[in-house]
Amino acid sequence: MMPDAIAVAWPARLPAKPRIVLASSGGADSLGALVWLNTQRVHGLIADLSVVSINHHIHPESANWSALAVRQARHFGLRADTIKVDLPPRSPEGHRSLEARARAARYAALSDYLAQQPMGSVLVTAHHLSDQVETFLLAALRGSSVAGLCAMPALAAFGSGWHWRPFIHTPAAALHALAQGTSMPYVVDPSNFDTRYDRNFLRHDILPLLQARFPRALEGLSHTARQAAQDWTMLTELAEQDSGAPWADTLPLARLHTLDPARQANLIRGWVKAQGALMPPKTKLYEWIRQCHTAHPAQRPTLRWGDFAITRYRQHLYWRNLPQEAGFTPVIWNDKTQPCLIAGNRRLTLTRATVNDPLALAECWLSRPWILRPRAPQDLLNKAPNQPKQDLKHWFQQNNIPPWLRDSVMILEIDQQLAGIVGLITQDYYQAKEQVGWRITIEVTANLD
């Protein structure tokens, strides 16, 4: 099959002649995608094409598979990189499967990698029609809402660029034909045939039966997923209206009280989508909403799923990114031109601040060694020059800082003095009026080797 035989709709939101980064496993799907993308590059429709492969260390051959993906790219004269990732541990609830944790680590690493590429770069994955239908069926079997039945979008914002699935409506056989038309070998992962896994069971045992009885079963189910995506767009617009303000890390509890149960759940789902997280389980969501209305004011009902949580604290709901709340050991930050990595997954960088930014530090302090550490019992905060110092615990209480954030805040220490709380407040180290100032920004990354 010729590469042009695959019909792909180019989304209008894609940059003209995009710079493409293909995430490749080295398998037949990825190799077929590489052949098609390289043809588009040769024809001048793509400005640049490169490949990145993730090594999860799950299978003994993982490193060899990534190496094969690199060789496939170089066969076409393309750049290629390999990223090694460590899987996050199973959550305390124990509900995150190996596949789910691998997926989370993979996309975290890819997001971080894309941030190092030219602005607006587009990540491409080789998801095809069968992948889409399997995702839809798994969501339906779990009793998912419309949010889950959308399955995978063809194009979505991702990190600093885009994530494009150009083959989401393309049969897998079309990609495999392109792969087989090359002289390159490709990975055959034996775990893909293990029907103890739900997705493999659907792929090898259920979908062939459906297609034998209903020849256009895949196309029909894919169309239903697209219709669900359109419905979900309207529901998220409604959720944004019900929120009463632009999405943030907190939501007034009163917003829930004004809505009926269905719209309460829709409001939370819209908030989850805005945060870029996977949807929480439906039953857990409804039970948590009930607790938010009935629990004693001193209690803090919490909805936890994966790496995320939402907690009721006083009269607000708080969005929580659990990896950011993990403890850490003190770190010395000497060279401020380079990022500072905290606990292996939080990257601190300096960005130029606007004039009179209350969280900015004056440039003169950049030449001093900085220490980033957890809070200590003896910490005193001097909110302004010539003002009495205040116990940090009382400052947290006065400013409604939730308890779970107090132990994970990063204290900035300069010359053995508390200079501020990263992301919350600085003291007499702030930038003077009209002077250059710098703000510390935090992003969560994957563990990269």
C-alpha positions in Angstrom: 0.0 0.0 0.0 1.3 3.5 -0.9 1.4 6.0 2.0 -0.9 8.4 0.1 -3.6 5.6 0.2 -4.3 6.5 3.8 -6.7 9.4 4.0 -6.0 11.7 6.9 -7.9 14.8 7.8 -5.5 17.6 8.7 -7.0 19.6 11.7 -7.4 23.3 11.0 -5.8 24.1 14.3 -2.5 22.4 13.3 0.3 24.8 12.5 1.0 25.1 8.7 3.8 22.7 7.9 4.1 21.4 11.5 7.2 20.1 13.2 6.3 16.5 14.1 7.7 14.3 16.9 6.5 10.7 16.5 6.3 8.7 19.7 7.4 5.2 18.5 7.3 1.8 20.2 9.1 0.3 17.2 6.0 -1.8 16.4 4.1 -2.2 13.2 1.7 0.7 14.0 4.6 3.1 14.7 6.6 2.0 11.7 3.6 2.4 9.4 3.0 5.9 10.9 6.6 6.7 10.3 6.4 5.7 6.6 3.3 7.9 6.1 4.7 10.9 8.0 8.1 10.7 6.2 6.2 10.8 2.8 4.4 14.0 3.9 7.8 15.4 4.9 9.3 14.6 1.5 6.3 16.3 -0.2 6.9 19.4 1.9 3.7 19.1 4.1 5.8 18.7 7.3 8.6 21.1 8.2 10.5 18.6 10.4 10.1 15.1 11.5 11.9 13.3 14.4 11.2 10.2 16.6 11.3 9.6 20.3 10.9 6.2 22.0 10.0 5.5 25.6 11.8 2.7 27.5 9.7 1.8 30.5 12.0 -1.0 31.7 8.9 -3.3 31.9 9.9 -6.0 29.5 13.5 -7.5 29.3 13.6 -6.4 25.6 12.4 -2.9 26.3 15.8 -1.3 25.6 16.2 -3.3 22.4 12.8 -2.2 21.2 13.6 1.4 21.7 16.9 0.9 19.9 15.0 -0.6 17.0 12.7 2.4 16.9 15.8 4.6 16.7 17.2 2.5 13.8 13.8 2.8 12.0 14.0 6.6 12.2 17.6 6.7 11.0 16.8 4.4 8.1 14.9 7.4 6.8 17.6 9.9 7.8 15.7 11.2 10.8 16.7 12.3 14.3 15.7 10.0 17.1 16.0 9.9 20.9 15.3 7.4 23.7 13.8 8.4 27.0 14.1 6.0 30.0 11.3 6.3 32.6 10.7 4.8 36.0 7.1 3.8 36.7 5.4 5.5 39.6 4.6 3.1 42.4 1.1 1.6 42.8 -1.1 4.1 44.6 -2.2 3.5 48.2 -5.7 2.6 46.9 -4.1 0.0 44.7 -6.4 0.6 41.7 -3.8 1.8 39.2 -2.8 -1.0 36.9 0.7 -1.5 35.4 -0.7 -0.3 32.1 -2.2 2.8 33.7 1.0 3.7 35.5 3.1 3.1 32.3 0.8 5.4 30.4 1.0 8.1 33.0 4.8 7.9 33.1 5.0 7.8 29.3 2.9 10.9 28.7 4.6 12.8 31.5 8.0 12.1 29.8 6.7 13.0 26.4 5.2 16.3 27.7 8.6 17.2 29.2 10.4 16.2 26.0 8.0 18.2 23.9 8.8 21.3 26.0 12.4 21.0 24.9 11.4 21.2 21.2 10.6 24.3 19.2 7.4 26.0 20.4 4.3 24.6 18.8 5.8 21.1 18.0 3.3 18.4 17.5 3.4 15.0 19.2 2.0 12.2 17.0 1.0 8.7 18.2 0.0 5.8 15.9 -3.4 5.2 17.6 -5.7 3.6 15.0 -9.4 2.7 14.6 -9.2 -0.5 16.7 -7.5 1.4 19.5 -10.3 4.0 19.5 -13.0 1.3 19.5 -11.3 -0.6 22.3 -11.1 2.5 24.4 -14.7 3.3 23.8 -15.8 -0.2 24.8 -13.7 -0.3 27.9 -15.3 3.0 29.0 -18.8 1.8 28.2 -18.2 -1.4 30.2 -17.1 0.6 33.2 -20.3 2.6 33.0 -18.5 5.8 32.1 -20.2 9.1 31.4 -20.1 11.0 28.1 -16.6 12.2 29.2 -15.3 8.6 29.0 -17.2 7.6 25.9 -15.4 10.3 23.9 -12.5 7.9 23.9 -9.4 9.6 22.3 -9.5 13.0 20.5 -7.8 13.3 17.1 -6.2 16.5 18.2 -5.7 18.0 21.7 -3.5 20.6 23.4 -0.5 18.8 25.0 2.2 20.3 27.1 3.7 23.2 25.1 2.3 22.0 21.8 -0.2 19.5 20.4 -1.0 15.8 20.5 -2.2 14.6 17.1 -3.6 11.1 16.4 -3.9 11.3 12.6 -4.8 7.6 12.2 -7.6 7.4 14.8 -10.1 6.6 12.0 -7.7 4.4 10.0 -7.8 0.6 10.2 -4.8 -1.0 11.8 -4.3 -3.2 8.6 -3.5 0.0 6.6 -0.6 0.9 8.9 0.6 -2.7 9.0 0.7 -2.8 5.2 2.9 0.3 5.2 5.2 -1.3 7.7 5.5 -4.5 5.8 6.3 -2.6 2.6 9.6 -1.5 4.1 12.8 -3.5 4.5 12.8 -2.7 8.2 12.0 -5.2 11.0 9.5 -4.1 13.7 8.7 -5.0 17.3 6.2 -7.8 18.0 5.4 -7.5 21.7 4.2 -10.9 23.0 2.2 -9.2 25.8 -0.1 -7.7 23.1 -1.5 -11.3 22.6 -2.2 -12.0 26.2 -6.0 -12.0 26.5 -5.8 -11.8 30.3 -5.6 -8.1 29.6 -8.9 -6.5 28.9 -7.9 -4.6 25.8 -6.3 -7.7 24.3 -9.4 -9.7 25.1 -11.5 -7.2 23.2 -9.1 -7.0 20.3 -8.6 -10.8 19.7 -11.8 -12.4 21.0 -14.7 -9.9 20.9 -14.1 -7.5 18.0 -13.6 -10.3 15.4 -17.0 -11.7 16.4 -18.7 -8.3 16.1 -17.2 -7.7 12.7 -18.2 -11.1 11.5 -21.8 -10.3 12.3 -21.7 -6.5 11.7 -19.0 -5.8 9.1 -18.9 -2.0 9.9 -18.9 -2.5 13.6 -15.7 -0.6 14.1 -16.8 2.4 12.1 -20.2 2.5 13.9 -18.6 2.4 17.3 -16.1 5.0 16.3 -18.9 7.3 15.1 -20.6 7.0 18.4 -17.4 8.0 20.2 -17.2 11.1 17.9 -20.9 12.0 18.7 -20.1 11.6 22.5 -17.2 14.0 22.0 -19.6 16.6 20.5 -22.0 16.2 23.4 -19.1 16.4 25.9 -18.0 19.8 24.3 -21.5 21.2 25.1 -21.5 19.8 28.6 -18.1 21.3 29.4 -19.3 24.7 28.2 -22.2 24.3 30.6 -19.8 23.4 33.4 -17.8 26.5 32.8 -20.9 28.6 33.0 -21.9 26.8 36.2 -18.4 27.5 37.7 -19.2 31.2 37.7 -15.5 32.2 37.0 -12.5 31.0 35.0 -11.2 27.6 36.1 -8.7 27.8 38.9 -7.2 25.5 41.6 -10.2 26.2 43.9 -14.0 26.1 43.5 -16.5 27.7 45.9 -18.5 25.0 47.6 -21.6 27.2 47.2 -21.4 26.6 43.4 -22.4 23.0 44.0 -25.3 23.9 46.3 -27.0 25.8 43.6 -27.1 22.9 41.1 -29.0 19.7 40.8 -27.0 16.4 41.2 -26.4 15.8 37.5 -25.0 19.3 37.0 -22.9 19.0 40.2 -21.2 16.0 38.7 -20.9 17.7 35.3 -19.3 20.8 37.0 -16.7 18.6 38.7 -16.0 16.7 35.4 -15.6 20.0 33.6 -13.1 21.1 36.2 -11.2 17.8 35.9 -11.0 18.3 32.1 -9.7 21.8 32.5 -6.9 20.5 34.7 -6.0 18.0 32.0 -6.6 14.9 34.2 -8.4 11.6 33.5 -11.9 11.4 34.8 -12.5 10.0 38.3 -14.6 6.8 38.7 -18.3 7.6 38.5 -19.4 5.9 41.7 -16.6 7.5 43.7 -17.5 11.0 42.3 -21.2 10.8 43.3 -20.4 9.4 46.8 -17.8 12.2 47.3 -20.3 14.9 46.2 -22.8 13.4 48.8 -20.1 13.7 51.5 -19.4 17.3 50.6 -23.0 18.1 51.5 -23.3 16.0 54.6 -19.9 15.8 56.3 -19.2 17.9 59.4 -17.6 21.2 58.6 -14.4 20.1 60.4 -14.1 17.1 58.1 -12.3 17.2 54.8 -14.0 14.8 52.3 -11.5 13.9 49.6 -12.0 12.3 46.2 -8.8 10.5 45.2 -8.0 8.9 41.9 -4.6 8.3 40.3 -2.2 11.2 40.9 -5.1 13.6 41.7 -7.5 14.6 44.4 -10.2 17.1 45.2 -10.7 18.0 48.9 -13.4 20.0 50.6 -11.7 22.4 53.1 -13.9 25.0 54.8 -16.0 26.6 52.1 -14.0 25.7 49.0 -13.0 22.7 47.0 -9.3 22.4 46.3 -7.6 20.7 43.4 -4.6 18.6 44.4 -1.8 17.2 42.4 -0.5 14.4 44.7 3.0 14.1 43.4 3.6 17.7 44.1 2.7 17.1 47.8 5.4 14.5 48.3 8.2 15.4 50.8 11.7 16.2 49.6 15.2 16.6 51.0 16.9 20.1 51.0 18.6 21.1 47.7 21.2 23.8 47.1 20.5 25.9 44.0 23.7 27.5 42.9 23.5 28.1 39.1 20.2 30.0 38.6 20.6 29.8 34.8 19.9 26.0 35.1 16.7 24.4 36.4 16.7 22.9 39.9 15.2 19.5 40.2 13.3 18.7 43.5 12.5 15.1 44.5 13.1 13.9 41.0 9.8 15.2 39.5 9.6 19.0 40.3 11.6 21.3 38.1 12.1 24.9 39.3 13.2 27.6 36.8 13.5 31.4 36.9 11.4 33.6 34.7 11.5 37.3 34.2 8.9 38.9 36.4 6.6 41.9 35.7 7.2 45.1 37.5 6.0 45.0 41.2 5.3 41.3 41.1 4.7 40.4 44.8 6.3 37.0 44.2 9.5 38.2 42.5 13.0 38.3 43.9 15.4 41.1 43.2 18.1 40.2 40.7 20.9 41.0 43.2 20.0 37.8 45.1 20.7 35.5 42.2 24.4 35.5 42.9 23.9 33.9 46.3 23.5 30.2 46.9 19.9 29.3 47.5 18.6 26.4 49.7 15.2 24.9 49.0 13.9 22.9 52.0 10.7 21.8 53.7 9.4 24.0 56.5 10.8 23.7 60.0 9.0 24.3 63.4 11.2 27.3 64.1 10.4 29.1 60.9 9.4 32.7 61.3 8.0 34.8 58.5 8.8 38.5 58.1 6.1 39.7 55.7 7.6 43.1 55.2 10.7 45.1 56.3 10.6 46.4 59.9 7.6 44.4 60.7 7.4 41.8 63.6 8.0 38.2 62.5 5.2 35.8 62.5 5.1 32.1 63.2 4.7 30.3 59.9 1.9 28.0 61.3 -0.2 31.0 62.2 0.4 32.6 58.8 -0.8 29.4 57.1 -4.0 29.4 59.3 -4.7 33.1 58.7 -4.3 32.7 54.9 -6.4 29.5 54.7 -3.5 27.4 53.4 -4.9 23.9 53.4 -3.1 21.5 55.8 -1.9 19.1 53.1 0.0 21.9 51.4 1.8 23.1 54.5 4.2 20.1 54.7 5.0 20.2 51.0 5.7 23.9 50.6 9.2 24.8 49.5 11.0 27.2 51.8 13.6 29.4 50.1 16.5 30.2 52.3 19.2 32.8 51.4 22.1 33.5 53.7 20.5 31.3 56.4 17.4 33.5 56.4 13.9 32.6 55.3 13.5 34.5 52.1 10.0 33.3 51.2 7.7 30.4 50.4 8.0 29.4 46.8 4.8 30.2 44.9 3.2 31.9 47.9 5.1 34.9 49.3 8.5 36.6 49.4 9.8 38.9 52.2 12.3 41.7 52.1 14.1 40.0 49.1 11.5 41.3 46.7 12.3 43.4 43.7 12.5 47.1 44.3 10.2 49.3 42.2 11.3 49.5 38.5 14.1 47.0 39.2 14.5 43.6 37.4 12.9 40.8 39.3 12.6 37.0 38.9 9.9 34.6 39.8 10.4 30.9 40.6 8.1 28.7 38.5 7.4 25.0 39.2 6.5 22.3 36.8 6.0 18.6 37.4 8.1 16.4 35.2 8.9 12.7 34.7 12.0 11.1 36.0 14.3 11.2 33.0 17.7 9.4 32.5 
